[in-house]
Amino acid sequence: MQIKHEILELLKKGKNLLAFSYGSDSSALFYFLMQKNISFDLALINYKTRTNSDKEESKAKELALKFQKQIFIKTAPKFKGNFEKEARNFRYDFFHQICLENSYDHLILAHHLNDQFEWFLMQLSRGAGLVEILGMNEIEKHENYDIVRPLLFVSKNEILNFLKENKIFYFNDESNDDIKYFRNFIRQEFSNSFVEKFSKGLKRSFDYLRKDQQKIYDLKKIQNFKGILICPKEESMIAKALKIQGVVPSAKQREQMLKSDCVISGKIGIAYKNDKAFIFPYEVCEKLPKKFKEECRKAQIPKSLRAYFYNHNIEILSFKF
C-alpha cells in the first residue's frame, strides 16, 4: 500500500484517534501506521448486530493492551429508523465527543478508493452536485480536529494484498453482503468490478476532479465563526457545511433547506441573511432577555440563531456578516 508522504508527516506531528472495527480496512490501517511508527489510540462501536460483534470488541481490547493503546468503546442502541443513517450519526457523534474530550488532533478513518467510488455513484444516483459527489477528502478540517483518510486512494484489492502479505488477522463483516442496504447494492452491482478494472484511471480522475473543485470554490470558502459555519447561499456549499457539522442531507431535506430557515435532522440549524447561509448546532433557550432580543433584531441576527448566541455568550457586535 502507498500513502502520500504529506499525510504520514501530518499524522506524525499530532495526537491521533483511529476509528477501528477489526474489519479488513481498519486492521490494515492499524498495522500500516504501526509500521510507520505513527502513534494512535482506538475507538470502536459495538452495534450488537452480528454474531461476532462481542468477539470483535474483546479482540480489539486485547490488541489495544498488546500494543499499549488506549481504546474507547461504546455500545450502540437499537436503531428504529434508517439503520445506515442513524448508525453513521451515532458513530460520528461518538468520535466527535472523544476528540473534543481528549484533545485529539486527527480522527483517522479507513475509507478507501472503493468507498470513494461507492459514494460517488450513490450521490450521482440521487442527483447531486460536485461538492456532494466528492464528499470524501483525504484531509477534512473541523473546528477542533481534522478527519484524515490515508487510504482514500488505495483500492480494496491493495488492502487485501497487504493483509495477506503480512499475515494479518481480521474479521469479515458479513453484513456487507446484504444488498438490502443501498451501499452494499451499489458495491456488489457496480463499484467493485469497476475499481478492479480501472483503479489507476479512477485515482487520476478523482485527483483531477478535486483540483477542479478547489479552483471553482476557491473564493467561496466556508468560514467558521465560533462554531457557526458561514458560506454562500448555494445548495452545494450548504450541503458541504452540513456534512462538516455531521449531517448528510437527504433529497427531501435539501428541498426543505433551500426554502427557508430550518433545522435538519433535529440538530443542525440553517439560517439565511442576504446572500449568506449560517449552519450551526441548533439550540434553544426557554426565555431570551428582552434587551438581548432587541440587540439581535438591530444587528439582523436570524431568529433561529439567537439562542446559540445567548447560550455561548457571543458578543453581538462581533458578528460582522
Phi, psi and chi 1 to 4 in degrees:
 res  aa     phi    psi   chi1   chi2   chi3   chi4
   1 MET       -  141.0  -63.7 -165.9  -55.7      -
   2 GLN  -118.4  128.7  -71.0 -171.5  -22.8      -
   3 ILE  -123.8  140.8  -66.6  175.8      -      -
   4 LYS   -56.4  137.8  -68.3 -179.4 -179.8  178.1
   5 HIS   -58.6  -40.9  174.9   73.9      -      -
   6 GLU   -65.6  -30.2   54.7  -94.6   33.4      -
   7 ILE   -72.2  -41.8  -69.0 -179.5      -      -
   8 LEU   -63.3  -40.3  -65.5  177.1      -      -
   9 GLU   -65.3  -38.1  -71.0  -58.5  -53.8      -
  10 LEU   -61.8  -45.2  174.9   68.8      -      -
  11 LEU   -69.1  -27.4  -64.6  177.5      -      -
  12 LYS   -69.9  -21.1  -73.1  178.1 -179.1  178.4
  13 LYS   -94.1   -9.9  -63.1  174.2 -177.2  176.7
  14 GLY  -125.8 -179.9      -      -      -      -
  15 LYS   -93.6  124.3 -174.5  178.3  179.9 -177.6
  16 ASN  -117.1  143.9  -53.4  -52.5      -      -
  17 LEU  -123.4  122.8  179.0   70.5      -      -
  18 LEU   -99.9  122.8  171.7   64.2      -      -
  19 ALA   -72.3  116.2      -      -      -      -
  20 PHE  -122.8  140.0 -170.4   70.8      -      -
  21 SER  -129.0  -11.7   67.9      -      -      -
  22 TYR    72.2   15.5 -130.5  129.9      -      -
  23 GLY   -81.6 -177.6      -      -      -      -
  24 SER   -61.9  -43.9   58.2      -      -      -
  25 ASP   -68.6  -52.8  -51.0  -29.2      -      -
  26 SER   -70.3  -28.4   60.8      -      -      -
  27 SER   -68.6  -43.2  -64.5      -      -      -
  28 ALA   -61.9  -43.4      -      -      -      -
  29 LEU   -66.3  -38.1 -170.6   49.4      -      -
  30 PHE   -53.8  -53.8  179.4  102.3      -      -
  31 TYR   -75.0  -28.4  -76.3   96.7      -      -
  32 PHE   -66.8  -44.3 -175.8   87.6      -      -
  33 LEU   -64.0  -36.9  -65.4  173.9      -      -
  34 MET   -61.5  -43.5  -69.8  -75.1  -66.4      -
  35 GLN   -61.3  -32.2  -71.8  179.6    5.3      -
  36 LYS   -91.2    7.9  -61.8  -61.1  179.9 -179.3
  37 ASN    58.3   40.0  -64.7  -44.7      -      -
  38 ILE  -100.6  124.8  -66.3  173.3      -      -
  39 SER   -82.3  147.6   62.9      -      -      -
  40 PHE  -166.7  160.6   57.9   91.8      -      -
  41 ASP  -114.7  178.3  -67.0  -42.6      -      -
  42 LEU  -122.4  149.1  -56.7  175.4      -      -
  43 ALA  -134.1  129.2      -      -      -      -
  44 LEU  -134.8  139.9  179.3  144.3      -      -
  45 ILE  -114.6  128.6  -68.0  178.2      -      -
  46 ASN   -97.8  109.9 -172.4  -20.0      -      -
  47 TYR   -85.2  -10.1  -68.8  104.1      -      -
  48 LYS    56.5   32.7  -62.2  -80.8 -172.6  178.5
  49 THR  -107.9   -8.7   56.0      -      -      -
  50 ARG  -129.2  163.3  -55.8 -170.7  -48.4  -81.7
  51 THR   -58.0  -39.5  -54.7      -      -      -
  52 ASN   -90.5    5.0  -75.8  -32.5      -      -
  53 SER   -54.2  -50.2  -69.1      -      -      -
  54 ASP   -70.7  -34.5  -69.8  -23.5      -      -
  55 LYS   -66.4  -39.4 -169.9  174.8 -179.0 -180.0
  56 GLU   -61.8  -42.3  -70.8  165.0    3.6      -
  57 GLU   -62.8  -44.8  177.3 -179.6  -32.2      -
  58 SER   -62.6  -43.6  177.4      -      -      -
  59 LYS   -68.6  -33.3  -67.1  -72.4  -74.6 -174.6
  60 ALA   -65.9  -38.8      -      -      -      -
  61 LYS   -62.8  -41.6  -71.8  178.2  179.9  176.7
  62 GLU   -63.6  -41.2  -68.6  176.6   14.8      -
  63 LEU   -64.0  -44.2 -170.6   68.6      -      -
  64 ALA   -62.2  -42.1      -      -      -      -
  65 LEU   -64.8  -42.1 -177.7   62.8      -      -
  66 LYS   -60.2  -42.4  177.9 -179.8  178.2 -179.4
  67 PHE  -103.1   14.3  -68.7  101.2      -      -
  68 GLN    55.4   53.4  -61.6  179.6  -41.6      -
  69 LYS  -117.3  143.6  -62.9 -172.0  179.2  -60.8
  70 GLN   -75.4  140.8 -171.7  171.1    3.3      -
  71 ILE  -130.4  132.6 -175.7  168.4      -      -
  72 PHE  -107.7  127.4  -57.4   88.6      -      -
  73 ILE  -128.4  138.5  -63.0  174.2      -      -
  74 LYS  -140.3  139.1 -169.6  167.2 -173.5  176.4
  75 THR   -93.8  128.4  -61.0      -      -      -
  76 ALA   -79.9  150.6      -      -      -      -
  77 PRO   -77.9  175.4   31.1  -36.3      -      -
  78 LYS   -80.7  119.5  -70.9 -174.3  177.5 -179.9
  79 PHE   -83.7  134.9  -58.2  116.3      -      -
  80 LYS   -94.3  -24.2  -63.6  179.2 -179.2  178.9
  81 GLY  -100.3 -133.0      -      -      -      -
  82 ASN   -70.6  106.9 -177.1  -40.3      -      -
  83 PHE   -59.3  -47.6  178.4   84.5      -      -
  84 GLU   -58.3  -46.2  -73.6 -176.5  -67.3      -
  85 LYS   -68.8  -47.3 -178.3  179.2  179.4 -179.3
  86 GLU   -68.0  -37.2  -67.4 -171.9   24.9      -
  87 ALA   -65.9  -39.9      -      -      -      -
  88 ARG   -63.4  -46.8 -178.5 -172.5 -175.1  -79.6
  89 ASN   -61.7  -43.0  -70.1  -18.9      -      -
  90 PHE   -62.0  -43.7 -178.6   85.3      -      -
  91 ARG   -62.3  -50.0 -179.5  165.7   63.0 -111.8
  92 TYR   -69.9  -32.9  -83.0   90.6      -      -
  93 ASP   -62.7  -40.8  -75.0  -14.8      -      -
  94 PHE   -64.7  -47.6  176.4   51.5      -      -
  95 PHE   -62.4  -41.9  -63.8  154.3      -      -
  96 HIS   -60.1  -44.5  178.0   73.2      -      -
  97 GLN   -61.5  -45.3  178.8 -174.8   -3.2      -
  98 ILE   -62.8  -45.0  -64.2  171.5      -      -
  99 CYS   -61.2  -41.1  -73.2      -      -      -
 100 LEU   -70.0  -45.7  -68.1 -174.8      -      -
 101 GLU   -70.8  -24.8  -68.5  178.6   -5.8      -
 102 ASN  -116.8   10.0  -62.7  -86.4      -      -
 103 SER    56.0   45.9  -59.2      -      -      -
 104 TYR   -78.0  140.5  -75.4  100.7      -      -
 105 ASP   -85.8  -30.8  -59.6  -60.3      -      -
 106 HIS  -136.6  132.9  -50.4  118.4      -      -
 107 LEU  -101.6  115.7  169.6   61.5      -      -
 108 ILE   -97.1  123.9  -52.6  174.1      -      -
 109 LEU  -115.3  149.5  -56.3  179.9      -      -
 110 ALA   -97.4   25.5      -      -      -      -
 111 HIS   -61.4  139.8  -68.8  131.0      -      -
 112 HIS  -126.6 -174.1   48.1   76.0      -      -
 113 LEU   -58.7  -41.3 -177.7   64.9      -      -
 114 ASN   -63.1  -40.9  -64.7   56.6      -      -
 115 ASP   -61.5  -42.0  -67.8  -36.0      -      -
 116 GLN   -62.1  -42.1 -173.2  176.4 -174.9      -
 117 PHE   -72.8  -35.3 -170.6   51.2      -      -
 118 GLU   -59.4  -47.2  -74.8  164.7   20.7      -
 119 TRP   -59.6  -44.2  176.1  -91.5      -      -
 120 PHE   -55.0  -49.2  179.5   95.6      -      -
 121 LEU   -68.8  -38.7  -68.0  177.9      -      -
 122 MET   -62.2  -46.1  -71.3  167.0   66.4      -
 123 GLN   -69.0  -36.7  -62.3  -54.0  -49.3      -
 124 LEU   -62.3  -38.7 -160.1   65.0      -      -
 125 SER   -68.9  -23.7   73.0      -      -      -
 126 ARG   -93.4  -14.2  -68.2  164.6  174.7  158.5
 127 GLY    91.3   95.4      -      -      -      -
 128 ALA  -143.7  161.4      -      -      -      -
 129 GLY   -96.2 -175.4      -      -      -      -
 130 LEU   -59.6  -42.8 -178.3   60.8      -      -
 131 VAL   -62.1  -40.5  171.9      -      -      -
 132 GLU   -73.3  -41.8  -67.2   93.4  -30.2      -
 133 ILE   -72.2  -19.2   62.6  175.7      -      -
 134 LEU  -105.5   47.7  -63.5  178.8      -      -
 135 GLY   -65.7  -23.7      -      -      -      -
 136 MET  -100.4  134.9  -64.9 -176.1 -172.6      -
 137 ASN  -127.9  151.9  -66.8  -67.3      -      -
 138 GLU   -62.2  -39.3  -71.4  176.0  -67.0      -
 139 ILE  -130.1  120.5  -58.3  172.7      -      -
 140 GLU  -123.2  112.3 -170.9  175.1  -68.6      -
 141 LYS   -81.6  130.6  -67.6 -169.0  173.9  -65.9
 142 HIS  -116.3  175.7  -72.3 -118.9      -      -
 143 GLU   -62.9  -42.9 -176.0  178.0    8.1      -
 144 ASN  -110.6  -10.7  -58.8  101.2      -      -
 145 TYR  -160.5  167.9   58.9   92.8      -      -
 146 ASP  -110.7  143.3  -66.0  -17.9      -      -
 147 ILE   -90.9  128.6  -70.2  179.0      -      -
 148 VAL  -123.2  130.6 -177.4      -      -      -
 149 ARG  -119.9   85.0  -62.1  179.2  174.2   93.1
 150 PRO   -63.9  -25.9  -19.9   33.1      -      -
 151 LEU   -96.0   12.3  -58.6  178.6      -      -
 152 LEU   -63.0  -23.0 -158.6   55.8      -      -
 153 PHE  -112.5   24.6  -75.7   83.2      -      -
 154 VAL  -113.2  128.7  177.2      -      -      -
 155 SER   -78.4  162.0   71.6      -      -      -
 156 LYS   -60.1  -39.5 -176.6   71.7  171.9 -175.5
 157 ASN   -62.6  -38.4  -81.6   -9.3      -      -
 158 GLU   -64.0  -39.3  -69.0  174.9  -85.7      -
 159 ILE   -64.5  -46.5  -70.2  171.1      -      -
 160 LEU   -64.3  -37.0  -66.2  175.7      -      -
 161 ASN   -65.1  -39.7  -72.9  -22.6      -      -
 162 PHE   -62.0  -43.6  174.6   82.3      -      -
 163 LEU   -63.2  -41.8  -68.3  165.6      -      -
 164 LYS   -67.7  -45.9 -175.4  176.6 -179.8 -180.0
 165 GLU   -63.3  -34.4  -70.8  169.5    2.9      -
 166 ASN   -98.7    5.3  -69.0  -84.9      -      -
 167 LYS    51.3   52.1  -61.8  179.0 -179.6  178.1
 168 ILE   -95.9  130.6  -64.4  170.2      -      -
 169 PHE   -79.7  142.4  169.9   82.1      -      -
 170 TYR  -155.2  162.4   64.0   91.6      -      -
 171 PHE   -94.0  141.4  -74.3   91.5      -      -
 172 ASN   -92.3  124.3 -178.3   48.7      -      -
 173 ASP   -86.4  102.3 -176.5   -5.1      -      -
 174 GLU   -67.1  -20.1   62.9  -87.9   14.7      -
 175 SER   -66.6  -18.6   67.6      -      -      -
 176 ASN   -68.1  -13.5  -73.1  -29.8      -      -
 177 ASP   -91.9   -6.0  -60.8  -35.1      -      -
 178 ASP   -85.5  107.1 -169.8  -13.5      -      -
 179 ILE   -81.1    7.5   60.6  172.2      -      -
 180 LYS   -69.1  -21.1   74.4  176.6 -178.2 -179.0
 181 TYR   -87.1  130.7  -62.0  114.4      -      -
 182 PHE   -57.9  -41.8 -175.1   47.3      -      -
 183 ARG   -60.2  -42.5  177.9 -178.4  -66.9  -83.2
 184 ASN   -65.3  -37.5  -67.4  -13.9      -      -
 185 PHE   -61.2  -47.9  171.7   75.3      -      -
 186 ILE   -60.6  -42.0  -68.9  -68.3      -      -
 187 ARG   -62.0  -50.6  177.1 -176.9  -58.3  142.3
 188 GLN   -74.7  -35.0  -67.5 -167.9   31.4      -
 189 GLU   -86.1  -28.3  -66.1  -66.7  -37.6      -
 190 PHE  -132.3  -56.1  -56.2  105.6      -      -
 191 SER   -73.6  -44.5   64.1      -      -      -
 192 ASN   -60.4  -45.9  -86.3   -3.1      -      -
 193 SER   -65.4  -35.5   58.1      -      -      -
 194 PHE   -66.5  -46.3 -172.2   94.8      -      -
 195 VAL   -63.8  -38.8  176.7      -      -      -
 196 GLU   -58.2  -38.5  -75.6 -179.0   15.3      -
 197 LYS   -87.3  -31.1  -65.6  178.1 -179.0  177.3
 198 PHE  -129.7   32.3  -54.1  109.9      -      -
 199 SER   -61.0  -40.3   62.2      -      -      -
 200 LYS   -62.7  -47.7  -70.2 -176.7  179.1  180.0
 201 GLY   -66.4  -36.0      -      -      -      -
 202 LEU   -64.6  -41.6 -168.6   59.2      -      -
 203 LYS   -60.9  -44.7  -68.2  176.6 -174.7  179.8
 204 ARG   -64.1  -41.6  -72.0 -162.9  -61.8  -90.1
 205 SER   -62.2  -45.6  -68.2      -      -      -
 206 PHE   -64.0  -35.7  -85.0  126.4      -      -
 207 ASP   -65.1  -45.4 -170.8   41.9      -      -
 208 TYR   -64.1  -42.8  -70.1  142.1      -      -
 209 LEU   -61.7  -39.0  -76.1  168.8      -      -
 210 ARG   -69.1  -36.5  -80.8 -166.4  167.7   75.1
 211 LYS   -65.5  -40.2  -71.2  175.9 -178.8  175.8
 212 ASP   -64.2  -41.0  -71.0  -16.6      -      -
 213 GLN   -60.5  -42.8 -178.9 -170.3   32.2      -
 214 GLN   -63.1  -37.6  -69.7  171.1    2.0      -
 215 LYS   -67.6  -43.1  -68.5  176.4 -175.6  176.6
 216 ILE   -64.7  -42.1  -68.1  170.5      -      -
 217 TYR  -103.6   17.3  -67.7  104.7      -      -
 218 ASP   -59.5  -37.9 -175.6   50.2      -      -
 219 LEU   -93.1    6.0  -60.9  176.4      -      -
 220 LYS  -125.6   44.3  -61.1  177.3  179.6  178.6
 221 LYS   -66.5  147.0  -66.7  179.5  180.0  178.0
 222 ILE   -79.5  123.4  -63.3  173.6      -      -
 223 GLN   -94.1  154.3  -63.2  173.7  -87.3      -
 224 ASN  -120.9  117.1 -169.0  -40.9      -      -
 225 PHE  -119.8   97.8  174.2   78.9      -      -
 226 LYS    52.9   43.9  -59.4 -176.1 -176.0  -60.4
 227 GLY    90.4   -5.0      -      -      -      -
 228 ILE   -99.5  122.8  -57.0  166.8      -      -
 229 LEU   -88.8  132.5  -61.1 -177.4      -      -
 230 ILE  -123.1  127.2  -55.8  166.9      -      -
 231 CYS  -146.6  169.4   68.2      -      -      -
 232 PRO   -61.5  153.3  -22.5   33.8      -      -
 233 LYS   -77.8   70.5 -168.5  177.4  179.0  179.6
 234 GLU  -131.5  139.0  -64.6  177.9    2.2      -
 235 GLU   -54.9  -48.4 -177.8  178.1   -7.2      -
 236 SER   -64.8  -40.4  -68.9      -      -      -
 237 MET   -69.8  -37.6  -64.8  -57.2  -66.5      -
 238 ILE   -65.2  -42.1  -64.2  168.0      -      -
 239 ALA   -62.2  -38.1      -      -      -      -
 240 LYS   -65.5  -44.0  178.0   66.4  174.9  176.4
 241 ALA   -63.5  -39.1      -      -      -      -
 242 LEU   -60.8  -41.8  -78.2  170.1      -      -
 243 LYS   -63.8  -38.8 -173.2  172.4 -176.6  -66.4
 244 ILE   -62.7  -34.8  -67.2  172.5      -      -
 245 GLN   -80.2   -1.6  -66.4  -79.1   24.2      -
 246 GLY   101.0   13.6      -      -      -      -
 247 VAL  -129.5  128.6  172.5      -      -      -
 248 VAL  -102.2  110.7  177.5      -      -      -
 249 PRO   -70.6  141.2   26.9  -34.5      -      -
 250 SER   -78.5  173.0   64.1      -      -      -
 251 ALA   -60.4  -39.9      -      -      -      -
 252 LYS   -66.2  -40.8 -172.6  175.2 -179.1 -179.9
 253 GLN   -67.3  -33.7  -72.3  172.5  -32.7      -
 254 ARG   -64.3  -39.9  -71.4  166.6   69.8   95.8
 255 GLU   -63.5  -42.8  -69.8  179.9   10.2      -
 256 GLN   -63.1  -44.6  176.7 -168.8    4.4      -
 257 MET   -69.6  -20.7   73.8 -173.2 -169.5      -
 258 LEU   -86.3  -12.4  -65.8  172.4      -      -
 259 LYS   -84.0  -42.4  -68.7  178.1 -179.3  178.0
 260 SER  -168.1  179.1   61.4      -      -      -
 261 ASP   -56.3  141.3  -65.9    7.5      -      -
 262 CYS  -160.1  176.5   60.5      -      -      -
 263 VAL  -122.6  126.7  179.1      -      -      -
 264 ILE  -101.4  130.2  -59.1  -64.5      -      -
 265 SER    56.7   24.6  -63.6      -      -      -
 266 GLY    71.2    7.2      -      -      -      -
 267 LYS  -141.2  -18.4   64.0  177.6 -175.4  176.9
 268 ILE  -116.6  120.1  -56.9  -62.1      -      -
 269 GLY   -89.1  149.2      -      -      -      -
 270 ILE  -128.1  126.1  -58.4  176.6      -      -
 271 ALA  -131.7  152.6      -      -      -      -
 272 TYR  -122.3  145.4  -63.2  106.4      -      -
 273 LYS  -147.6  115.7  179.0 -177.0  175.8 -176.7
 274 ASN    54.9 -119.9  -59.4  -35.8      -      -
 275 ASP  -100.9   15.5   61.0  -15.2      -      -
 276 LYS  -110.8  148.1  -65.5  -78.9 -163.5  -54.8
 277 ALA  -116.6  139.2      -      -      -      -
 278 PHE  -117.8  121.6  -53.9   91.6      -      -
 279 ILE  -117.2  123.0  -62.4   88.6      -      -
 280 PHE  -152.5  157.3   55.4   96.2      -      -
 281 PRO   -64.0  119.7  -22.5   34.3      -      -
 282 TYR   -72.9  129.7 -179.6   69.6      -      -
 283 GLU  -134.3  159.4  -62.9 -179.6    5.2      -
 284 VAL  -124.4  161.0  -63.9      -      -      -
 285 CYS  -140.4  127.3  179.9      -      -      -
 286 GLU   -55.5  -42.7  -72.0 -173.4    8.6      -
 287 LYS  -151.9  111.5 -168.9  173.6 -177.7  179.6
 288 LEU   -79.4  138.7  -66.6  172.4      -      -
 289 PRO   -58.6  142.7  -24.2   34.6      -      -
 290 LYS   -59.3  -41.7 -171.8  176.0  -69.5 -174.5
 291 LYS   -62.9  -41.1 -177.5 -179.4  177.2 -178.3
 292 PHE   -63.5  -43.4 -179.5   82.5      -      -
 293 LYS   -61.9  -38.4  -71.8 -163.5  -68.2 -175.4
 294 GLU   -67.8  -39.0  179.7   59.6   20.4      -
 295 GLU   -64.9  -38.1  -70.1  174.7  -10.2      -
 296 CYS   -65.4  -40.4  -74.1      -      -      -
 297 ARG   -62.0  -44.8 -174.6 -169.5   67.2   78.6
 298 LYS   -65.0  -35.5  -70.7  179.1  179.7  178.2
 299 ALA   -83.7   -0.5      -      -      -      -
 300 GLN    58.0   41.2  -63.0 -177.2  -39.6      -
 301 ILE   -84.4  124.8  -65.9  174.8      -      -
 302 PRO   -51.8  142.9  -26.9   35.8      -      -
 303 LYS   -57.7  -42.9  -70.8 -176.8  177.9 -179.3
 304 SER   -68.7  -14.6   60.4      -      -      -
 305 LEU   -93.4  -13.1 -167.5   51.3      -      -
 306 ARG   -67.4  -38.2  -65.5  174.5 -173.6  178.7
 307 ALA   -62.6  -38.5      -      -      -      -
 308 TYR   -61.3  -44.2 -176.2   90.0      -      -
 309 PHE   -59.6  -46.2  -94.3   65.9      -      -
 310 TYR   -66.8  -46.2 -174.9   76.2      -      -
 311 ASN   -64.1  -28.5  -67.5  -19.4      -      -
 312 HIS  -105.3    9.5  -66.8  -94.1      -      -
 313 ASN    53.5   43.0  -62.8  -48.1      -      -
 314 ILE   -83.2  129.8  -62.0  173.0      -      -
 315 GLU   -68.2  120.5  174.2   58.0   50.0      -
 316 ILE   -59.1  -41.0  -67.3  173.3      -      -
 317 LEU   -69.2  -13.5  -65.1  178.6      -      -
 318 SER   -80.4   -8.4   67.5      -      -      -
 319 PHE   -86.4   97.2 -168.6   65.1      -      -
 320 LYS  -103.9   29.4  -54.5  -69.5 -173.7 -179.0
 321 PHE  -106.2      -  -60.6   93.2      -      -
